[in-house]
């Protein structure tokens, strides 16, 4: 049990810690709640039961409050408590303050909480394809915030994501996921490669301008060669990079031709930075899939997932 002198020390320490604050003359809230409950029940035992405290804790809180204000709040008898004149005068104001505090807290808890969806998405898709879809979603759902984590290869940010967009080969799909669209490939190059008299005129001319390879996606050029019947390509030579966006930027500079997923090339083509000189449908063995992340699924994340699937094919 804490002694009366111990209570004074606690109060002194409390006042010292809070001496720099504007509310330095307010006693701890726990003291006030214990006093109010004890005054309502006129019993430390019943107040302790209500507050889920021990009888000794409630008694010590009240004694500490009495020490804090320097006046007794109860007359203690062997069988009951009686409010003193000071206690009776103090109680109504405390009850009003507690009621206002409870109401303010309840209003905060009842207020709509901000909704947020975290999306883990390959960096190349996040920079090219995803923004237009997010723009439409935000227009339709301005109350939902979206956080995009651009991932590179295997990225641990997927562990905190509500939704994950992954790129998988058609032979590697093993997890429950939804394909966003049937991907096709686009062979693209800078418009300047077509300007010269000796410029790019046919698929066979591609060999003269060089190939840009995305490491891990070299089979794209094999698909191109097979689709167009081109046999003069050096499928091992040329510029190489491990990022599709870098391949696109190299192509913009006229450093060669690249074959990428159409989802990534669309933005560059619309902006006139790249062109597709020989448009033809080339099915891609790689596609993007969307799946639920490791985070708890919310109504907001389900809304965004549905939106992305429904609008995946829009250009």
Secondary structure, DSSP 8 states (H G I E B T S, - for coil): ---HHHHHHHHHHHHHHTTTSTTTT---HHHHHHHHHHHHHT-HHHHHHHHT--HHHHHHHHHHHHHHHTS--EEE-SS-EEE-HHHHHHHHHHHHHHHHHHHHHHHHHHS---EEEEEEEEHHHHHHTHHHHHHHHHHH-TTEEEEEEEE-SS-GGGGG-SEEEEEEETTT--SS-EE----BEEEEB-GGGGTSTTS--SGGGHHHH-EEEETT-THHHHHHHHHHT-----TT-SEEES-HHHHHHHHHTTS-EEEEEHHHHHHHHHTTS-B-TT----B-SEEEEEEE-SS---HHHHHHHHHHHHTTT--
